[in-house]
Amino acid sequence: MREKIITKAAELFLNLGFKSVTMDDIANAMAISKKTIYVHFNNKNKLVEAVTFSLFERICDGIDCICNASSNPIEELYDIKLFVMQHLKNEQASPQFQLKKYYPDIYEALKFKQFEKMQESVKESLQKGVDTGLFRSDIDLEFISRMYFNGMTGIKDETIFPKELFNNMDYLMESYLEYHLRAIVTTKGLHILNKFINQSTVKHNV
């Protein structure tokens, strides 16, 4: 039952927002009593925390599968971007913005876990790029991996990238990926990068 509650709560939170969805809403949607939810979660904060980290683990599993199957680190980043965008399609209520505003402690804990995960995987990806001649051999892996995390989290900050100016997250992620990769690719890597940029341009023009 605990996992069923997390699954239904995640669906409601992502579509309606962490703040607006009540424990009564979740109970009604599941046709169970609110007491049943409180058996597994002492309060809404605990449920929000469980949902947040459950979603995080699900995304991490998907990213790990992509990293294990990718043929090169440039393709890997674009595949991860596509995976994340597919995941975001069902998010109608700016969950990260709401989490930061209404549940700051959970937001900070999530951000730390995201940093740990991304720092590890991006450094491995960068090293793979250097080893295969796609990325410059003189790049600082520690610095670049941290800058990448900072940029990827930064473009989701609605105070910096307000929706009235940047209402297309796909465009933001594509633009940041190109910005990031152009700074570190070799001539060999640039040929592969241009292929993905051209594919993206055709897709956006269709």
C-alpha positions in Angstrom: 0.0 0.0 0.0 2.9 2.4 0.8 4.2 2.2 -2.8 0.7 2.7 -4.2 0.2 5.8 -2.1 3.6 7.2 -3.3 2.7 6.4 -7.0 -0.7 8.2 -6.8 0.6 11.1 -4.8 3.4 11.6 -7.3 0.9 11.7 -10.1 -1.2 14.3 -8.3 1.8 16.4 -7.1 3.3 16.6 -10.6 0.1 17.6 -12.3 -1.5 19.8 -9.6 1.4 20.9 -7.4 2.8 20.0 -4.0 1.0 22.8 -2.3 -2.5 22.4 -3.7 -2.9 18.6 -3.2 -4.1 17.6 0.2 -4.1 14.3 2.0 -7.9 14.2 1.5 -7.3 14.6 -2.3 -5.0 11.6 -2.4 -7.3 9.5 -0.2 -10.3 10.3 -2.5 -8.3 9.6 -5.6 -7.4 6.2 -4.2 -10.8 5.5 -2.7 -9.2 4.8 0.7 -9.5 6.6 4.1 -7.1 9.3 5.1 -6.2 7.2 8.1 -4.7 4.6 5.8 -2.3 7.2 4.4 -1.3 8.2 8.0 -0.4 4.6 8.8 2.5 4.9 6.4 3.2 8.7 6.5 3.0 10.7 9.7 2.3 13.9 7.8 2.3 15.5 4.4 5.9 16.5 4.7 6.9 12.9 5.0 4.8 11.9 2.0 6.3 14.8 -0.1 9.8 13.6 0.9 9.1 10.0 0.0 7.6 11.0 -3.4 10.5 13.3 -4.2 13.2 10.7 -3.5 11.2 7.9 -5.2 11.1 10.1 -8.4 14.8 10.8 -8.0 15.7 7.2 -7.8 13.5 6.4 -10.9 15.3 9.0 -12.9 18.7 7.8 -11.7 17.9 4.3 -12.8 16.9 5.5 -16.3 20.1 7.6 -16.6 22.3 4.7 -15.5 20.7 2.5 -18.3 21.5 5.2 -20.8 25.1 5.6 -19.7 25.7 1.9 -19.8 24.3 1.6 -23.4 25.6 4.8 -25.0 28.3 4.6 -27.7 29.9 8.0 -26.9 29.5 10.7 -24.3 28.0 13.3 -26.7 25.2 10.9 -27.7 24.8 10.0 -24.0 24.1 13.6 -23.0 21.5 14.0 -25.8 19.8 10.7 -24.8 19.7 11.8 -21.2 18.1 15.1 -22.3 15.5 13.2 -24.2 14.8 10.9 -21.3 14.4 13.9 -18.9 12.1 15.7 -21.3 9.9 12.7 -21.6 9.7 12.5 -17.8 8.9 16.3 -17.6 6.0 16.0 -20.1 3.6 15.1 -17.3 4.8 17.8 -15.0 2.2 20.7 -15.2 2.9 22.5 -12.0 6.6 23.5 -11.9 7.4 20.9 -9.2 10.9 22.0 -8.5 9.9 25.6 -8.1 7.1 24.6 -5.7 9.4 22.3 -3.8 11.9 25.1 -3.3 9.2 27.5 -2.2 7.1 25.3 0.1 9.4 22.5 1.2 12.9 24.1 1.3 14.5 21.4 3.5 13.4 18.7 1.1 14.5 20.7 -1.9 18.0 21.2 -0.4 18.3 17.5 0.4 17.2 16.6 -3.1 19.7 19.1 -4.6 22.5 17.6 -2.7 21.6 14.1 -3.8 21.3 15.3 -7.4 24.7 16.9 -7.2 26.3 13.7 -5.8 24.8 11.6 -8.6 25.4 14.0 -11.4 29.0 14.8 -10.3 29.9 11.2 -10.4 28.3 10.3 -13.7 29.4 13.6 -15.5 33.0 13.1 -14.5 32.9 9.5 -15.8 31.4 10.8 -19.1 33.9 13.6 -19.4 36.8 11.1 -18.9 35.3 8.8 -21.5 35.2 11.8 -23.9 38.8 12.6 -23.2 39.9 9.0 -23.6 38.1 8.7 -27.0 39.4 12.0 -28.3 36.0 13.7 -28.4 36.8 16.1 -25.6 40.0 18.2 -25.1 42.6 16.5 -22.9 43.3 19.6 -21.0 39.9 20.1 -19.5 39.5 20.2 -15.7 37.1 17.4 -15.0 36.2 18.6 -11.5 35.5 22.1 -12.6 33.5 21.2 -15.7 31.4 18.6 -14.0 30.4 21.2 -11.3 29.7 23.9 -13.9 27.5 21.4 -15.8 25.4 20.7 -12.7 25.2 24.4 -11.9 24.0 25.1 -15.4 21.5 22.3 -15.7 19.9 23.2 -12.3 20.1 26.9 -13.1 18.0 26.7 -16.3 15.1 25.3 -14.2 15.1 28.3 -11.9 12.1 30.4 -12.9 13.4 33.5 -11.2 16.3 33.5 -13.7 14.5 31.9 -16.7 10.9 33.1 -16.2 8.2 31.2 -18.2 7.0 34.4 -20.0 10.4 34.6 -21.6 11.5 31.0 -21.7 8.5 28.7 -21.9 10.1 25.9 -23.7 12.3 23.7 -21.5 13.4 21.6 -24.4 14.9 24.7 -26.1 16.7 25.6 -22.8 18.2 22.2 -22.4 19.2 22.0 -26.1 20.8 25.4 -25.9 22.7 24.6 -22.7 23.9 21.3 -24.0 25.3 23.0 -27.1 26.9 25.7 -25.0 28.5 23.1 -22.7 29.8 20.8 -25.4 31.2 23.5 -27.7 33.5 24.5 -24.9 35.1 21.1 -24.5 34.9 19.2 -27.8 37.8 18.5 -30.1 37.5 18.7 -33.9 36.5 15.1 -33.9 33.9 15.7 -31.2 32.6 18.8 -33.1 31.6 16.6 -36.1 29.4 14.4 -33.8 28.0 17.5 -32.0 27.0 19.2 -35.3 25.0 16.1 -36.2 22.9 16.4 -33.1 22.5 20.2 -33.5 21.4 19.7 -37.1 18.9 17.0 -36.1 17.5 19.3 -33.4 17.2 22.2 -35.9 15.3 20.1 -38.3 13.0 18.9 -35.5 12.2 22.4 -34.3 11.6 23.6 -37.9 9.1 20.9 -38.7 
